[in-house]
């Protein structure tokens, strides 16, 4: 720093022309030195030993916007923000002048409040050997620091993608990063909705205004979205755009406004904006370009978190919907169980023929209502991905014989032919889900029967692929019904879809049968297709994989519910809080000679189990005080082996497999779905009772 050496009295080269004493300089305001320092491009300040500024050059005034009068009597440290420097001290003056060549920078405030990053060098002023003051030279390094901070911001914003933060936590971190370059006391992030042509403000900081949502029409934010590029607007620019009718400004007027669009794959998702109410030179074109880069980096992070947040909301809503439907399942099935149970009791009383007609009409309506409820509940379970398929060995040959027998009889009632063809290689046993297979076949066969008034129905089942562990079966159901118009082919598997608007009125149903069947088949790794021609008929073909079963053990022989019963004298505990449900169950059980004990909740059931032993427990799963799930868990965890091994049959309005996570450790022997058929109840009890 050779130019500063002129101030040392030991340097005699200019001693004859200029004063060499700080005191002389301060008193006489030596014009020679003033001219000399004003000719230097760097900002220079001369201070006392205490740091009080006594002289500044023109470059200092240009850099900081301050005159000598502005800082007269103040220390040079007053311009600093020590918390934002790399000084090892809170004052420049405490540093040894010998260290003046170190890379030291400070953050200073200009008169307008702008931050100015400066590096400086300092040299002592001497009178003889006595230190009388300092000459401090400042170099503006704001551009270099901004570039460094800019790269640091880009890196830190990109890191947000790795940290997996919530959206509400990301916005403050972005603001913190931008604060390294700009004053963010008037800053907001706007999220754009293209459909609504509005922006919402998840993060908004402003000295004067507060908005939560505004239209993009003729707003500065909307202007950025329309231009699809960063925009810097000063006070006059804003006025000109408003006079031209392009803007209709809202909120307090500002001196300068800067915004950059956040874009993902050419789609604008929002805008990042900064503004200032005092200084229109607060931001430059370099600032605008940097904000544009940062906005693009922030966009991908924000967009991803918006999608994640939306997905969480969808999942939460779906869970709420599923919970609601599960509750409704219990609430709807319970009275249905009561109605159908009492109807079955009435049938067993051998009513008169005229009474039987009324009873059958009520039973038909009840079963129809149950079918509609089941369709809606099944679709809800499919949409919520709550379906779990059974993988049990079952006699598929007998299973199909039973189904075919039912639909062949119903076909005869409509004067239709019914043909059933089975592949000679068709297995007797397979591993799969018989309940869901029954549901698929019943849906398709019911439709075939419903929409066919003449001709007939044909069912063909073939083995199309077989290995040691898996067998794939193809089911073909053809009818000569009304057919499906070609324009409806693409939508036939959509929910609530019917061939025509009067289909429901004419034939009934919800339009969910094929939707449910298609989903059940797809979820099991199968395929479903169809061909159809109006007036000719329809053919549905679906293929399903099954496991190859070992030879099934001989099933336990179960006596018919008619006549004498093998259950006579058995003791069964029925845990059921609904009095009508218990009335129905009790009627059947006592009719079979069973001794019944009633408990109205899970806790009372446990109390009665401590008092006596039972051959089997019928456990309702939803009860007050203690539900059937908790009661069953306590029974299975009991140290009393006799108690813990008591057979439990669950009474439930929902399939166990659809709530598998709740039952994994219960080891429930079986379940009966409400409303149940008397024969099903009898067979399950006979199968598991001690």
C-alpha positions, 0 to 999 in steps of 0.5 A: 500500500505504497500510496499511504506511506506519504503520511509517515513523517519518516518519509521526506519525499513530500514533507516540504509540500504537505503537512505530515502531522495529523493535527496539522491536517485536521486543522488546516484541511490540507488541500494537497492531501484532499486532492490526492485522496479524491483522485484515488478510486478506492474509498478512503477515510481518515480517523483519529486513534479513537476511530472518529472520521475526520476526512473521507474522499469522494469515492467513500461518499459514492460507495456509502452515500455518506458525506463527512457531515453524516458521519462527523463525530461517529466512529468508523465502526458505526458503519459495520455489522460486526455479526456479519463479518469475518473480523476477529474483533468487534472493531477495525481499530483493534486490529494491528495495522501490520495485518492490513494485508489479510483478507478481511471483509466487513458488511457495511450499511449505505445511507439507503440501507443497502448492504455493501460488502467491503474489504479494507486495508489500514495504515497508521498515521504518525507524528514522529514515532507517535501514532496519531490516527489511521487511514482506512481504504475500502474496496467494494467486493459486493459483486464477488460476495453475491456471486459466492453467496449465490452459488451457496444458495443454489447448493443449499436450496438443492439440498432441501430435496434430500432432507425430505422436509415438510412444505411449511418448513421449506419456505422459511429456509428459502427465505433464510438463504435469500437473506444472504444476498437481499433484504427479505423484510418484504418478501413472498412466495406465491403458488399459482393455480392455473385452473382458478387463475389465482395465487395463494401465499403460503409464505408472506412477509411485508411491512405494510400488507398481508394477502392470503389469496389474490387473482392473477388478473392485472396484478404484478404477480400475474404480470410475471406469470403472463411474461413467464420471465423475471421482472424488475419494476421500479416506481415509474415502471409500475405507474406506466403499466398501470396507466396502460391498463396492464396492471391494477395495483393492490396494496401499498405502493412500493419503490421497486418490485422484483419477481421471478417465475418458478417453473417445472417442465414449462409449467409455472407453479408460482412466483418468488417476489421481493420489494422495497418501499424506500429505495428504487435502486435496491435491486439490479438486473444482476439481482434479477438474473440471480433471483431467476436462477434461484426460483428455478431451483426452488421450483422443483423442490416446492413442486415436489413437496406440493405433490407429496403434501397433496398425496398425503391429503388424498391418502388422509381423505381416503382413510377417512372415507374408508373409516366412514364406510367401515363404520357404515358397513357395521351400522347398515349390516346390523339392522339388515342382519336383524331383518333377515335373521327374523325373516329366517326365523319366521320361515322356520315357523311354517307360515301359511301360504299367503303369509309366506308370499309376504315373507318372501317379498320382504326377504327378496327386498332385504337381500337386494338391499344387502347386494347394493350395500355390498357393492358400494362397500366393496368398491370403497375397499378396492379404492382404498387398497384395503382388500387382502385375498385369501390363499386357502385350499378349496374344492373348486369342482364342488364350488363351481357345481353349486354356483352352476346349479343356482344359475341353471335353476334361475335360467330355467325359471326365465325359460332360458337354456343353460350350458356348462362345459368343463375341461377334462383336465380341470382340477378338483382342488386349488389354492385361492380365494373362493369368496372373491371367485364367487363374487366375480362369477356371480356378478357376471352370471347375474348380468348375463341372466338379467340382460337375457330374455330369450336364448340362453347362457353358456359357461365354459371353463378351461385349463390354459396353463399349468406348472407344478405350483400354479394353474391358470383357469379361463372362465368364459360366460356367453349370453344371447342378451341385449348386448353392449353398444360399441360406443359403450365398450370403452367405459363398461368397466367404469364405476356406476356405468350402465348401458343406457340411462334407463338400465337401472330403472328397467333391470336394477343394480348399481352399475358396480358389478363389472367394475368390482369384478375387473378390479378383483381380477386385476388385483389377483394377477388375472385378465378380463375382456369381452366381446359384444354386439347389440341384439346378438349377445355378450361374452366375458372371458377372464383368466385367473391364476391359482395355486396347485393344492395338495390332496385335501383332507376329508372334511368333517362330516356335518349333520344337516340343521334339519332334524337331530343335531350333533350340537345338542347340549353344547355350551356356547358363549355369545358376546353380542351387544345388539339385543336384536342380533342376539335374539336372532342368534339365540333362536337358532342356537337354542333351536339346535339344542345349544346351551347359550350364555350371553355377554353384552361386551368383551369385558363381560365375556372375559368375566363369564369365561373365568366362571365356566368353560365353553365349547365355543365363543361367538364373538361380535367384533364391535362392542362397547367397553371392550371390543371383540378384538381386544377380548379375543386377544386376552383369551389367546394370551391367557396362561390357562391352556383350556381357555386360550384354546377355546374356539372363537368364531367372529361375528363381523360386518366386514371381511377379516381379510380386509382388516388383516392387520387387526387380526394377525395375532388373534388366531380366530378360528373362523368368521361369519359375515353379517347378515348370515344364513342359518346353514352357514352358522350351523356349519361353522359351529359344527366345524370348530366346536369342541 
